[in-house]
């Protein structure tokens, strides 16, 4: 048998072409000879491989002790994971529900019931979570330990390791002080953060004591991450440690320590900030009407910077207003009533403010109410939902109002937003609806449906309200499906209606009714 041409020579000949680089058989037979020799070389190369030792099989996945899903719920999950929502244009979605949008609620219910994920659906579940970051927390909770096992075998699912504290590694029992100390001293950074987080949830004092043992030798960026774990279970006992952190070498560490201390109304820092803020705001009783006067700080001294006040303002912001805002939003809100004539928060917010300082002062109080989760001040700054100014007496934007609403009890929040929709319609209500508890309370659900019905009667197209309609599909009480059935019919179009709007509204309400019934079925299927 003639010697075979080396493989590299065959590759070069194929790239250049047999008419430019001939083999042993020139002419028309050259291409066939090239292919024959390549085939022979391929067999020879494969036959020459020596078998390698088999790799060790992976350790089996940990058992999942949770009960399996009921058959109907398992089938529903498979349907939700395989649904591919349409990508129709021109704003028209049709009457079919978007099943993928039901997946977050399905996962939330399944986790609340304590079910474990079917092993055969884990790949599809991880693929869905890979494409949607909003699904990951619930999906990984439902997937359980097997998700981490799979993530170590498939690079596409590594997000599961990143999303799990410590990258999914096993942590010692928080009560095993020897193992805890060893991991804290010898572990990787991710392991130490996960350990501190877990220990903080179990025993806040022990976590703080552990952090103190190595605090001075940690890198600045590590100190910042470790300090952030103190948000869990933050209490007055943390104050001495945080006060010491105010003198840290890192500006970011100092700022975080100041932020945590300002969340403790009884802390020394909160008292210092209250005194500074009080020196800037007073009631002028000489005026015919009691008026708030503001004298913003003229400088940002070293003591203010130590307590977390950032000296340099953002571009376009004045220094004095920037410093004032930081002092006011860090001061305990309960310090203002005694300072301003024993007035209630509502009475304080209603006072006129001299020299155009009202917006800056009220905005700072809004930030303080959100940070301190003070319901009384939040109510005062929100005002009545039917007030002519949709931004409220104290809030500078609807986004601020949404944050203030989060400080109120869920039913009061829903009633307030229902009143806002009744007064102002849906065009400005989207952000406010997003902070309401699910399912929406009956008054809020009815207000949304009534507003959608008014929009339909006005003859506009439904995709102008697609955001609210999407929220309604996820948040309306499924019991509302019966009342909504009457809205699925195509209405008679008025003279001023947009062409075809009635048919589009009919499809939108059909989709809403179908989605609500699916949600009701999901709840039934997941009920033991």
ZAMARGU-4260 file (C-alpha; in steps of 0.2 Angstrom, whole numbers, plus 5000, padded with zeros to 4 digits):
<rodrens>
0) 5000/5000/5000 | 5008/5017/4995 | 5012/5029/5009 | 4998/5041/5014 | 5001/5059/5012
5) 5002/5068/5029 | 4986/5076/5036 | 4993/5093/5036 | 4998/5091/5018 | 4980/5086/5014
10) 4973/5101/5023 | 4984/5113/5013 | 4980/5105/4997 | 4961/5106/5000 | 4963/5124/5005
15) 4973/5129/4989 | 4964/5117/4977 | 4971/5102/4968 | 4973/5113/4952 | 4986/5123/4961
20) 4994/5110/4972 | 4993/5092/4964 | 4995/5076/4974 | 5002/5060/4967 | 4987/5059/4954
25) 4986/5075/4944 | 4972/5080/4933 | 4954/5076/4934 | 4957/5062/4947 | 4966/5073/4959
30) 4950/5078/4969 | 4945/5060/4971 | 4962/5055/4977 | 4962/5069/4989 | 4945/5064/4997
35) 4951/5045/4997 | 4967/5049/5006 | 4958/5061/5018 | 4946/5047/5022 | 4960/5034/5025
40) 4969/5046/5036 | 4954/5049/5046 | 4951/5031/5050 | 4970/5029/5054 | 4969/5044/5066
45) 4954/5037/5075 | 4961/5019/5076 | 4977/5026/5083 | 4969/5033/5099 | 4973/5024/5115
50) 4959/5022/5127 | 4960/5034/5142 | 4955/5030/5160 | 4937/5033/5163 | 4933/5049/5172
55) 4926/5047/5190 | 4907/5049/5189 | 4900/5064/5197 | 4893/5062/5215 | 4874/5060/5215
60) 4863/5075/5218 | 4857/5078/5236 | 4840/5071/5240 | 4826/5083/5240 | 4814/5079/5255
65) 4800/5090/5249 | 4784/5082/5244 | 4781/5080/5225 | 4769/5090/5215 | 4751/5084/5212
70) 4750/5077/5194 | 4739/5092/5188 | 4751/5104/5195 | 4766/5095/5187 | 4757/5095/5170
75) 4753/5114/5172 | 4771/5118/5175 | 4777/5108/5160 | 4764/5119/5150 | 4770/5135/5157
80) 4788/5131/5153 | 4785/5126/5135 | 4775/5141/5131 | 4782/5153/5118 | 4773/5169/5119
85) 4769/5177/5102 | 4778/5192/5096 | 4764/5200/5086 | 4767/5218/5081 | 4756/5233/5081
90) 4752/5231/5099 | 4739/5218/5096 | 4741/5202/5107 | 4725/5193/5103 | 4714/5184/5116
95) 4726/5170/5121 | 4734/5172/5138 | 4753/5174/5140 | 4757/5158/5150 | 4775/5163/5154
100) 4769/5178/5164 | 4760/5166/5175 | 4776/5157/5179 | 4781/5169/5193 | 4765/5167/5202
105) 4765/5148/5200 | 4782/5147/5207 | 4778/5158/5222 | 4763/5147/5226 | 4772/5131/5224
110) 4786/5137/5236 | 4773/5143/5249 | 4766/5125/5248 | 4783/5118/5251 | 4783/5107/5235
115) 4799/5100/5227 | 4803/5102/5208 | 4800/5087/5197 | 4818/5081/5191 | 4813/5080/5173
120) 4808/5098/5172 | 4823/5105/5180 | 4832/5109/5164 | 4818/5118/5157 | 4816/5128/5173
125) 4834/5133/5173 | 4833/5138/5155 | 4818/5149/5159 | 4827/5157/5174 | 4843/5159/5163
130) 4833/5170/5152 | 4824/5180/5165 | 4833/5187/5180 | 4816/5191/5189 | 4812/5172/5189
135) 4828/5167/5197 | 4825/5168/5216 | 4809/5159/5215 | 4815/5146/5202 | 4830/5142/5212
140) 4821/5140/5228 | 4808/5128/5220 | 4822/5119/5211 | 4831/5115/5227 | 4848/5107/5229
145) 4847/5098/5212 | 4848/5115/5203 | 4866/5118/5211 | 4871/5100/5206 | 4866/5103/5188
150) 4874/5120/5188 | 4891/5113/5192 | 4889/5101/5176 | 4882/5114/5164 | 4891/5131/5161
155) 4874/5138/5154 | 4867/5137/5172 | 4881/5144/5182 | 4870/5159/5186 | 4862/5147/5199
160) 4879/5146/5208 | 4881/5165/5208 | 4864/5168/5214 | 4866/5157/5229 | 4875/5164/5244
165) 4892/5156/5244 | 4890/5149/5227 | 4880/5134/5234 | 4894/5128/5245 | 4890/5119/5261
170) 4891/5130/5276 | 4894/5124/5294 | 4880/5124/5307 | 4880/5142/5314 | 4881/5134/5332
175) 4897/5124/5328 | 4909/5138/5333 | 4925/5128/5329 | 4920/5126/5311 | 4913/5143/5309
180) 4929/5151/5315 | 4939/5139/5304 | 4929/5144/5288 | 4930/5163/5293 | 4949/5162/5294
185) 4953/5150/5280 | 4938/5152/5268 | 4937/5160/5251 | 4929/5178/5251 | 4912/5171/5244
190) 4912/5158/5257 | 4915/5171/5271 | 4901/5182/5265 | 4889/5168/5264 | 4894/5162/5282
195) 4892/5180/5289 | 4875/5182/5281 | 4869/5165/5288 | 4876/5168/5305 | 4869/5186/5305
200) 4851/5178/5302 | 4854/5165/5316 | 4864/5176/5329 | 4867/5194/5325 | 4878/5197/5340
205) 4889/5182/5336 | 4891/5188/5318 | 4896/5205/5323 | 4909/5198/5335 | 4916/5187/5322
210) 4918/5201/5310 | 4927/5212/5323 | 4940/5199/5325 | 4947/5202/5308 | 4940/5219/5304
215) 4956/5229/5304 | 4965/5217/5293 | 4952/5216/5279 | 4953/5224/5262 | 4942/5240/5260
220) 4931/5232/5247 | 4929/5217/5258 | 4925/5227/5273 | 4911/5236/5263 | 4903/5219/5258
225) 4905/5213/5276 | 4897/5229/5283 | 4882/5227/5272 | 4877/5211/5280 | 4873/5220/5296
230) 4857/5227/5288 | 4850/5210/5293 | 4844/5212/5311 | 4851/5229/5313 | 4849/5235/5331
235) 4856/5247/5344 | 4869/5234/5349 | 4877/5237/5332 | 4880/5256/5336 | 4897/5255/5344
240) 4904/5245/5330 | 4896/5256/5317 | 4902/5272/5326 | 4920/5265/5325 | 4917/5262/5306
245) 4914/5280/5304 | 4933/5283/5305 | 4937/5270/5292 | 4950/5273/5279 | 4938/5270/5265
250) 4925/5283/5261 | 4912/5270/5255 | 4914/5261/5271 | 4911/5277/5281 | 4896/5281/5270
255) 4888/5264/5273 | 4891/5265/5292 | 4883/5282/5292 | 4868/5276/5282 | 4865/5261/5294
260) 4867/5272/5310 | 4854/5284/5303 | 4842/5270/5302 | 4843/5268/5321 | 4833/5283/5327
265) 4841/5282/5345 | 4859/5282/5339 | 4871/5296/5343 | 4873/5300/5324 | 4854/5302/5322
270) 4854/5314/5337 | 4869/5324/5329 | 4860/5325/5312 | 4844/5330/5321 | 4853/5344/5330
275) 4861/5350/5313 | 4844/5349/5304 | 4835/5358/5317 | 4847/5372/5316 | 4842/5374/5298
280) 4823/5374/5299 | 4812/5384/5311 | 4795/5392/5312 | 4793/5410/5309 | 4779/5416/5321
285) 4781/5434/5316 | 4773/5432/5299 | 4754/5433/5298 | 4754/5415/5295 | 4766/5403/5303
290) 4779/5399/5290 | 4794/5388/5289 | 4811/5397/5287 | 4826/5388/5280 | 4844/5392/5283
295) 4855/5379/5273 | 4872/5375/5280 | 4886/5387/5274 | 4899/5374/5274 | 4902/5355/5276
300) 4914/5353/5290 | 4924/5338/5295 | 4912/5332/5308 | 4898/5332/5295 | 4909/5322/5283
305) 4913/5310/5296 | 4894/5307/5299 | 4891/5303/5281 | 4887/5320/5273 | 4895/5320/5255
310) 4903/5337/5253 | 4903/5338/5234 | 4886/5339/5226 | 4881/5331/5209 | 4883/5342/5193
315) 4870/5355/5193 | 4866/5354/5211 | 4869/5369/5223 | 4881/5365/5238 | 4870/5372/5252
320) 4854/5363/5246 | 4864/5347/5244 | 4870/5348/5262 | 4853/5353/5268 | 4845/5338/5260
325) 4857/5326/5268 | 4855/5333/5285 | 4836/5332/5284 | 4834/5315/5277 | 4846/5308/5290
330) 4837/5316/5305 | 4824/5305/5315 | 4807/5311/5309 | 4800/5310/5327 | 4812/5325/5331
335) 4803/5338/5321 | 4786/5338/5330 | 4794/5345/5346 | 4805/5357/5336 | 4791/5364/5326
340) 4778/5368/5339 | 4771/5351/5343 | 4763/5350/5327 | 4758/5334/5319 | 4766/5328/5303
345) 4751/5333/5293 | 4751/5350/5300 | 4770/5352/5297 | 4769/5347/5279 | 4755/5360/5277
350) 4765/5374/5283 | 4771/5386/5269 | 4790/5387/5267 | 4799/5403/5263 | 4811/5407/5249
355) 4807/5392/5238 | 4814/5379/5250 | 4798/5369/5250 | 4803/5357/5236 | 4820/5353/5244
360) 4813/5351/5261 | 4798/5340/5257 | 4809/5329/5246 | 4821/5326/5260 | 4807/5322/5272
365) 4800/5310/5259 | 4817/5301/5258 | 4817/5300/5277 | 4800/5293/5278 | 4804/5280/5266
370) 4821/5275/5275 | 4813/5275/5292 | 4796/5267/5286 | 4786/5280/5295 | 4768/5278/5291
375) 4762/5295/5299 | 4774/5305/5289 | 4771/5295/5273 | 4752/5299/5275 | 4756/5317/5277
380) 4767/5318/5262 | 4756/5308/5251 | 4741/5319/5255 | 4723/5314/5249 | 4723/5304/5233
385) 4710/5315/5226 | 4721/5331/5228 | 4722/5341/5212 | 4741/5340/5211 | 4744/5322/5206
390) 4762/5323/5213 | 4756/5326/5231 | 4759/5339/5244 | 4777/5333/5248 | 4782/5320/5234
395) 4791/5327/5220 | 4786/5313/5208 | 4775/5298/5206 | 4790/5287/5210 | 4792/5296/5227
400) 4773/5293/5230 | 4776/5274/5226 | 4790/5273/5239 | 4779/5282/5252 | 4765/5270/5249
405) 4776/5255/5253 | 4777/5262/5271 | 4758/5260/5273 | 4748/5244/5278 | 4743/5234/5262
410) 4724/5238/5263 | 4727/5256/5266 | 4739/5256/5252 | 4726/5248/5240 | 4712/5260/5246
415) 4723/5275/5243 | 4728/5270/5225 | 4710/5266/5221 | 4705/5284/5226 | 4719/5290/5215
420) 4713/5281/5200 | 4695/5287/5203 | 4702/5305/5203 | 4716/5304/5190 | 4713/5289/5179
425) 4725/5276/5174 | 4738/5286/5165 | 4748/5291/5180 | 4744/5275/5191 | 4756/5262/5184
430) 4770/5265/5197 | 4758/5266/5211 | 4749/5249/5206 | 4766/5241/5206 | 4768/5243/5225
435) 4751/5236/5230 | 4749/5218/5237 | 4743/5204/5226 | 4729/5200/5223 | 4723/5217/5223
440) 4710/5221/5237 | 4692/5222/5230 | 4691/5242/5230 | 4707/5243/5220 | 4702/5229/5208
445) 4685/5238/5204 | 4693/5255/5202 | 4705/5248/5189 | 4692/5238/5180 | 4680/5254/5180
450) 4694/5264/5173 | 4698/5252/5159 | 4679/5252/5155 | 4679/5271/5154 | 4694/5270/5143
455) 4685/5258/5131 | 4670/5268/5131 | 4680/5283/5126 | 4685/5274/5110 | 4704/5273/5112
460) 4714/5258/5108 | 4718/5246/5122 | 4737/5245/5120 | 4738/5263/5127 | 4734/5254/5143
465) 4744/5238/5140 | 4755/5240/5155 | 4740/5242/5167 | 4731/5228/5158 | 4746/5217/5160
470) 4746/5221/5179 | 4728/5217/5180 | 4731/5200/5173 | 4744/5196/5186 | 4736/5205/5201
475) 4717/5206/5200 | 4708/5194/5211 | 4703/5179/5200 | 4685/5181/5207 | 4683/5196/5196
480) 4682/5185/5181 | 4663/5183/5183 | 4661/5202/5183 | 4672/5205/5168 | 4663/5192/5157
485) 4651/5206/5152 | 4665/5216/5145 | 4671/5203/5133 | 4657/5207/5120 | 4662/5218/5106
490) 4654/5235/5110 | 4645/5247/5098 | 4657/5259/5092 | 4654/5277/5094 | 4656/5290/5081
495) 4672/5296/5088 | 4680/5279/5092 | 4696/5273/5084 | 4693/5261/5070 | 4691/5243/5076
500) 4695/5248/5094 | 4679/5239/5100 | 4686/5222/5094 | 4703/5225/5101 | 4695/5229/5118
505) 4685/5213/5117 | 4701/5203/5114 | 4710/5211/5128 | 4696/5208/5141 | 4694/5190/5134
510) 4713/5187/5138 | 4711/5195/5155 | 4696/5184/5159 | 4705/5168/5153 | 4721/5173/5163
515) 4711/5175/5179 | 4703/5158/5177 | 4719/5150/5174 | 4726/5158/5190 | 4711/5151/5199
520) 4714/5134/5192 | 4733/5135/5197 | 4728/5139/5215 | 4717/5124/5215 | 4730/5112/5208
525) 4743/5118/5220 | 4731/5116/5235 | 4735/5100/5245
</rodrens>
